[in-house]
Amino acid sequence: MTARSLRFLLLTLAAVALLGLAFLGWSTESITLQGRWDLYTARCQGGQWLGDQCTGHLVRAEQYRFKVGKQAQEIGFDVVGTKTERGYLTGCRVTDARNWSCQAVAPGGAHCIARQLSEGKPPVPPDDPARPRLVSRWRWWLLPST
């Protein structure tokens, strides 16, 4: 093997490793756009929730996108893929995109899945069988659509 081909092989391996690390960071939600955080949900179709276990089949539900307005201390949100399900949370204490808490949804806003995030997750929701459950980004992408 020549020095040139060895250098090409090492650069190719480094590029593949870097792309792999970037994909891993994206899929585990360690890498996000600044000031933005997404929550992914799943529904239990043809069954019911027993704790966090679905007795039927998991199907993809809503993707909620939160945009942090740190200066204004407000959080904008929308359900990705819809034009009408959006709004603002007001009376917020914002640390960053993964850590904030708000008092209320602004008048005219849609229902919001969370009014608080801590380390990127809302507090544990009440055990409501109709409520979608949070899933990871990579799992959400693998779920069938409803």
C-alpha contacts under 8 A as a table, 3 or more apart, distances in Angstrom:
res1	aa1	res2	aa2	distance
1	M	5	S	6.44
1	M	6	L	6.54
2	T	5	S	5.34
2	T	6	L	6.18
3	A	6	L	5.06
3	A	7	R	6.09
4	R	7	R	5.17
4	R	8	F	6.24
5	S	8	F	4.97
5	S	9	L	6.09
6	L	9	L	5.05
6	L	10	L	6.19
7	R	10	L	5.15
7	R	11	L	6.15
8	F	11	L	5.19
8	F	12	T	6.08
9	L	12	T	5.11
9	L	13	L	6.16
10	L	13	L	5.12
10	L	14	A	6.11
11	L	14	A	5.04
11	L	15	A	6.12
12	T	15	A	5.11
12	T	16	V	6.19
13	L	16	V	5.12
13	L	17	A	6.08
14	A	17	A	5.07
14	A	18	L	6.09
15	A	18	L	5.08
15	A	19	L	6.15
16	V	19	L	5.14
16	V	20	G	6.03
17	A	20	G	4.97
17	A	21	L	6.18
18	L	21	L	5.14
18	L	22	A	6.19
19	L	22	A	5.03
19	L	23	F	6.11
20	G	23	F	5.13
20	G	24	L	6.09
21	L	24	L	4.99
21	L	25	G	6.10
22	A	25	G	5.11
22	A	26	W	6.20
22	A	31	I	7.99
23	F	26	W	5.07
23	F	27	S	5.99
24	L	27	S	5.21
24	L	28	T	6.08
25	G	28	T	5.40
25	G	29	E	6.06
25	G	30	S	4.89
25	G	31	I	5.27
26	W	29	E	5.06
26	W	30	S	6.05
26	W	31	I	5.05
26	W	32	T	6.97
27	S	30	S	7.69
27	S	136	S	7.97
27	S	137	R	5.87
27	S	138	W	5.23
28	T	31	I	7.82
28	T	136	S	7.05
28	T	137	R	6.71
28	T	138	W	7.03
29	E	32	T	6.48
29	E	136	S	7.89
29	E	137	R	6.89
32	T	36	R	6.85
32	T	37	W	6.86
33	L	36	R	5.62
33	L	37	W	7.61
34	Q	97	A	7.46
35	G	67	K	5.80
35	G	68	V	5.12
35	G	69	G	7.54
35	G	96	D	6.98
35	G	97	A	5.06
36	R	65	R	7.07
36	R	66	F	5.62
36	R	67	K	4.62
36	R	68	V	6.17
36	R	97	A	5.66
37	W	65	R	5.90
37	W	66	F	5.21
37	W	67	K	6.69
37	W	97	A	5.91
37	W	98	R	6.69
37	W	120	G	7.39
38	D	63	Q	6.75
38	D	64	Y	5.49
38	D	65	R	4.43
38	D	66	F	6.10
39	L	63	Q	5.75
39	L	64	Y	5.09
39	L	65	R	6.55
39	L	134	L	6.94
39	L	135	V	7.89
39	L	137	R	7.88
40	Y	61	A	7.46
40	Y	62	E	6.32
40	Y	63	Q	4.62
40	Y	64	Y	6.45
40	Y	134	L	5.69
40	Y	135	V	5.61
40	Y	136	S	6.48
40	Y	137	R	6.21
40	Y	140	W	6.36
41	T	60	R	6.61
41	T	61	A	5.17
41	T	62	E	5.49
41	T	63	Q	6.28
41	T	132	P	5.72
41	T	133	R	5.26
41	T	134	L	4.43
41	T	135	V	5.47
41	T	140	W	7.12
42	A	58	L	6.15
42	A	59	V	5.50
42	A	60	R	4.75
42	A	61	A	4.64
42	A	62	E	7.28
42	A	132	P	5.34
42	A	133	R	5.40
42	A	134	L	6.40
42	A	135	V	6.48
42	A	140	W	7.17
43	R	58	L	5.69
43	R	59	V	5.41
43	R	60	R	6.51
43	R	61	A	5.88
43	R	130	A	7.94
43	R	131	R	7.50
43	R	132	P	4.84
43	R	133	R	6.58
44	C	47	G	5.99
44	C	48	Q	5.99
44	C	49	W	6.63
44	C	54	C	5.56
44	C	55	T	7.43
44	C	56	G	5.94
44	C	57	H	5.65
44	C	58	L	4.89
44	C	59	V	6.49
44	C	132	P	7.57
45	Q	48	Q	7.44
45	Q	56	G	5.55
45	Q	57	H	5.19
45	Q	58	L	6.15
45	Q	59	V	6.63
46	G	55	T	7.76
46	G	56	G	4.78
46	G	57	H	6.39
47	G	54	C	6.56
47	G	55	T	4.88
47	G	56	G	3.89
47	G	57	H	7.02
48	Q	54	C	5.70
48	Q	55	T	5.47
48	Q	56	G	6.48
48	Q	129	P	6.50
49	W	52	D	6.28
49	W	53	Q	5.61
49	W	54	C	4.68
49	W	55	T	6.41
49	W	129	P	5.65
50	L	53	Q	5.17
50	L	54	C	6.30
50	L	55	T	7.23
51	G	127	D	7.26
52	D	133	R	7.57
54	C	57	H	6.60
54	C	58	L	6.75
58	L	143	L	6.90
58	L	144	P	7.86
59	V	143	L	5.53
59	V	144	P	5.33
59	V	145	S	5.76
59	V	146	T	5.86
60	R	140	W	6.03
60	R	141	W	7.85
60	R	143	L	5.36
60	R	144	P	5.84
60	R	145	S	4.96
60	R	146	T	6.24
61	A	132	P	7.14
61	A	145	S	7.34
61	A	146	T	7.17
62	E	79	V	6.40
62	E	80	V	7.22
63	Q	79	V	5.72
63	Q	80	V	5.55
64	Y	77	F	6.89
64	Y	78	D	5.83
64	Y	79	V	4.64
64	Y	80	V	6.10
64	Y	113	I	7.77
65	R	77	F	5.46
65	R	78	D	5.48
65	R	79	V	6.31
65	R	80	V	6.63
66	F	75	I	6.45
66	F	76	G	5.68
66	F	77	F	4.43
66	F	78	D	6.86
66	F	97	A	7.83
67	K	75	I	5.68
67	K	76	G	5.02
67	K	77	F	6.14
67	K	97	A	7.33
68	V	73	Q	7.75
68	V	74	E	6.49
68	V	75	I	4.79
68	V	76	G	6.48
68	V	94	V	7.73
68	V	96	D	7.32
68	V	97	A	5.76
69	G	72	A	5.38
69	G	73	Q	5.60
69	G	74	E	5.13
69	G	75	I	5.72
69	G	76	G	7.45
70	K	73	Q	4.83
70	K	74	E	6.72
70	K	94	V	5.91
70	K	95	T	7.53
70	K	96	D	7.26
73	Q	90	T	7.45
73	Q	91	G	7.08
73	Q	92	C	5.24
73	Q	93	R	6.13
73	Q	94	V	5.92
74	E	88	Y	6.86
74	E	89	L	5.82
74	E	90	T	5.23
74	E	91	G	6.83
74	E	92	C	5.47
74	E	93	R	7.96
74	E	94	V	7.65
74	E	102	C	7.75
75	I	88	Y	5.58
75	I	89	L	5.09
75	I	90	T	6.92
75	I	92	C	7.37
76	G	86	R	7.59
76	G	87	G	5.91
76	G	88	Y	4.40
76	G	89	L	6.36
77	F	86	R	5.51
77	F	87	G	5.56
77	F	88	Y	6.05
77	F	89	L	7.76
77	F	112	C	7.65
78	D	82	T	7.79
78	D	85	E	5.69
78	D	86	R	4.00
78	D	87	G	6.49
79	V	82	T	5.91
79	V	85	E	5.63
79	V	86	R	6.40
82	T	85	E	6.01
83	K	86	R	7.44
84	T	110	A	7.80
85	E	109	G	7.56
85	E	110	A	5.23
85	E	111	H	7.62
86	R	109	G	6.00
86	R	110	A	5.39
87	G	105	V	7.18
87	G	106	A	6.82
87	G	108	G	7.28
87	G	109	G	4.11
87	G	110	A	5.70
88	Y	105	V	5.85
88	Y	106	A	5.45
88	Y	109	G	6.39
89	L	92	C	7.07
89	L	102	C	6.09
89	L	103	Q	7.28
89	L	104	A	5.62
89	L	105	V	4.41
89	L	106	A	5.73
89	L	115	R	7.18
90	T	102	C	5.86
90	T	103	Q	6.15
90	T	104	A	5.51
90	T	105	V	6.08
90	T	106	A	6.05
91	G	102	C	5.31
91	G	103	Q	5.14
91	G	104	A	6.73
92	C	100	W	6.88
92	C	101	S	5.46
92	C	102	C	3.94
92	C	103	Q	6.33
93	R	100	W	5.58
93	R	101	S	5.44
93	R	102	C	6.37
94	V	97	A	7.70
94	V	99	N	6.52
94	V	100	W	4.44
94	V	101	S	6.70
95	T	98	R	7.80
95	T	99	N	5.47
95	T	100	W	5.81
96	D	99	N	5.31
96	D	100	W	6.72
97	A	100	W	7.19
97	A	120	G	7.62
98	R	117	L	6.00
98	R	118	S	6.14
98	R	119	E	5.21
98	R	120	G	4.21
98	R	121	K	7.53
99	N	116	Q	7.52
99	N	117	L	5.12
99	N	118	S	4.68
99	N	119	E	5.77
99	N	120	G	6.44
100	W	116	Q	5.60
100	W	117	L	5.39
100	W	118	S	6.71
101	S	115	R	5.91
101	S	116	Q	4.09
101	S	117	L	6.37
102	C	115	R	5.35
102	C	116	Q	6.13
103	Q	115	R	7.07
104	A	115	R	7.28
105	V	109	G	6.21
105	V	110	A	7.91
105	V	111	H	7.89
105	V	112	C	7.65
106	A	109	G	5.69
112	C	115	R	7.16
114	A	117	L	7.20
114	A	122	P	5.93
115	R	122	P	7.59
116	Q	122	P	5.57
116	Q	123	P	7.12
117	L	120	G	5.37
117	L	121	K	5.01
117	L	122	P	4.46
117	L	123	P	7.04
118	S	121	K	5.37
118	S	122	P	6.24
118	S	123	P	7.51
122	P	125	P	7.72
125	P	128	D	7.79
128	D	131	R	5.40
135	V	139	R	6.39
135	V	140	W	6.20
136	S	139	R	5.29
136	S	140	W	6.12
137	R	140	W	5.12
137	R	141	W	6.38
138	W	141	W	5.29
138	W	142	L	6.54
139	R	142	L	5.15
139	R	143	L	6.39
140	W	143	L	5.28
